[in-house]
Amino acid sequence: MTSQTEETQAARIARILADRIISGLIEPGARLRQDHIAEEFGASHVPVREAFRHLESQGLAESLPRRGVRVTTFDMAELREVAEMRAALEALALRHAAPHLTKAIFEQAEEATRAADQATNVRDWEAANRRFHRTILAPCDMPRLMKTIDDLHAASARFLFAAWRSDWETRTDHEHRSILNALKKGQIDTACTTLARHVSWIGRRPVRTKNGDIREAYAISG
C-alpha cells in the first residue's frame, strides 16, 4: 500500500468519524477502538492511527494513557472559548478577505444564507451556515488561519447538534445579511464588528434527554 493511499484512507476515516462525533452518533466520552474501526473500514492500523491524530488536532478526540483514544467531552467553558476564538479569528480573516470579495462571491454568500433560511433540519442549516462563513472568509488567502477556523466550526457544530438534534426551529439570519450589506458598502469595520458579535453570542434551550429528563443545552448561533 503506497503512502498516498494511506493518506487518502486516513483522511476518509477521519472525516467519517468526525461527522459521527459532531452529529452526536458517537457520544462524548465514547472509546474509539482501533481494531473495530480498522475492521469496519478494511484498513490497517496505520491509517486508523493517523485518523485518530487528525481527530485529536481538531479537538474531537484525546489519547489517554492506558485507556486508549476517546471522544472528548465539552462544557460551557469550552463553548465560551470557541466563541471568543471564532470572534477574533473570523474578524481577522474578514478584514483581510474584504478587498478581494467580488460580485460572484457575494452571490454565493447570499445563496448560502437563503439555504440556511430554508433548512428544515439542523444538519442542513449547519452546512449552509458554514458555507456562508467560509465563502466570505476564504479570500483572505491565509491557509493556516482558515484551517484553525474550520476546526473551530467543527467544535461549534458539536454544541449545535447537541442542542438541536430534534425539534429544529426554522430561523432567518438577519446578521448574515447585515454583514453582507456592510461589506458591499465598503464598511469593513462595521462588517467585522457585526461578524464578531454574531459568532460570539451563546444561546441556550431546554433539551429532552434519552431517558426523558430535561436539561439545558448551549449553542453558538452563527
Summary of the structure (lengths in Angstrom):
residues: 222
radius of gyration: 18.7
end to end distance: 41.9
largest distance: 56.9
contacts: 671
relative contact order: 0.13
helix: 67%
strand: 11%
